[in-house]
Amino acid sequence: MSPIFPCKGCGTFIERSTQHYRRMKGQVLCSSCTDARREAEAGALRQRHPLQRALIRIRRLWGEE
Protein backbone atom coordinates (compact mmCIF):
# COMPACT_ATOMS: atom_id res chain seq x y z
CA MET A 1 0.00 0.00 0.00
CA SER A 2 1.30 3.43 -0.95
CA PRO A 3 1.62 6.19 1.65
CA ILE A 4 -0.85 9.07 1.79
CA PHE A 5 0.34 12.64 1.18
CA PRO A 6 -1.51 15.97 1.19
CA CYS A 7 -2.01 17.66 -2.19
CA LYS A 8 -0.02 20.92 -2.34
CA GLY A 9 -2.81 22.57 -4.34
CA CYS A 10 -5.97 21.85 -2.39
CA GLY A 11 -4.85 19.88 0.68
CA THR A 12 -6.84 16.71 0.03
CA PHE A 13 -5.06 13.50 0.93
CA ILE A 14 -3.91 11.38 -2.00
CA GLU A 15 -2.16 8.05 -2.32
CA ARG A 16 1.20 8.27 -4.11
CA SER A 17 4.37 6.24 -4.08
CA THR A 18 7.33 7.39 -2.02
CA GLN A 19 9.42 7.37 -5.20
CA HIS A 20 6.99 9.80 -6.86
CA TYR A 21 7.02 12.00 -3.75
CA ARG A 22 10.81 12.20 -3.81
CA ARG A 23 10.94 12.78 -7.57
CA MET A 24 8.48 15.68 -7.22
CA LYS A 25 10.43 17.00 -4.19
CA GLY A 26 7.32 16.88 -2.01
CA GLN A 27 5.18 18.88 -4.41
CA VAL A 28 2.57 16.17 -5.10
CA LEU A 29 -0.74 17.23 -6.63
CA CYS A 30 -4.08 15.48 -7.01
CA SER A 31 -5.38 14.89 -10.53
CA SER A 32 -7.71 17.91 -10.39
CA CYS A 33 -4.90 20.29 -9.41
CA THR A 34 -2.58 18.73 -11.99
CA ASP A 35 -5.17 19.28 -14.73
CA ALA A 36 -5.75 22.86 -13.63
CA ARG A 37 -2.01 23.57 -13.60
CA ARG A 38 -1.54 22.06 -17.08
CA GLU A 39 -4.44 24.12 -18.42
CA ALA A 40 -2.95 27.31 -16.95
CA GLU A 41 0.49 26.47 -18.38
CA ALA A 42 -1.04 25.76 -21.80
CA GLY A 43 -2.77 29.15 -21.75
CA ALA A 44 0.44 30.91 -20.81
CA LEU A 45 2.38 28.90 -23.39
CA ARG A 46 0.05 29.99 -26.21
CA GLN A 47 0.86 33.63 -25.48
CA ARG A 48 4.61 33.18 -25.89
CA HIS A 49 6.77 33.54 -28.95
CA PRO A 50 7.10 30.30 -31.00
CA LEU A 51 10.82 30.04 -30.26
CA GLN A 52 10.20 30.36 -26.52
CA ARG A 53 7.58 27.60 -26.75
CA ALA A 54 10.06 25.35 -28.56
CA LEU A 55 12.74 26.01 -25.94
CA ILE A 56 10.32 25.17 -23.12
CA ARG A 57 9.36 21.89 -24.80
CA ILE A 58 13.01 20.94 -25.30
CA ARG A 59 13.77 21.65 -21.63
CA ARG A 60 10.84 19.47 -20.57
CA LEU A 61 12.10 16.62 -22.75
CA TRP A 62 15.56 16.92 -21.18
CA GLY A 63 14.05 17.04 -17.71
CA GLU A 64 15.33 20.50 -16.81
CA GLU A 65 11.92 21.86 -15.72
ZIZI-V78411 format. One record per residue. N is the residue number from 1. RES is the residue in one letter. PHI is phi as a letter, one per 30 degrees, with the letter a starting at -180 (999 if undefined). Layout:
BEGIN
N|RES|PHI  N|RES|PHI
END
This chain:
BEGIN
1|M|999  2|S|d  3|P|d  4|I|c  5|F|b  6|P|d  7|C|d  8|K|d  9|G|d  10|C|c  11|G|i  12|T|d  13|F|d  14|I|b  15|E|c  16|R|b  17|S|d  18|T|d  19|Q|d  20|H|d  21|Y|e  22|R|d  23|R|d  24|M|d  25|K|h  26|G|i  27|Q|c  28|V|d  29|L|b  30|C|d  31|S|d  32|S|d  33|C|d  34|T|d  35|D|d  36|A|d  37|R|d  38|R|d  39|E|d  40|A|d  41|E|d  42|A|d  43|G|d  44|A|d  45|L|d  46|R|d  47|Q|d  48|R|d  49|H|d  50|P|e  51|L|d  52|Q|d  53|R|d  54|A|d  55|L|d  56|I|d  57|R|d  58|I|d  59|R|d  60|R|d  61|L|d  62|W|d  63|G|i  64|E|d  65|E|c
END
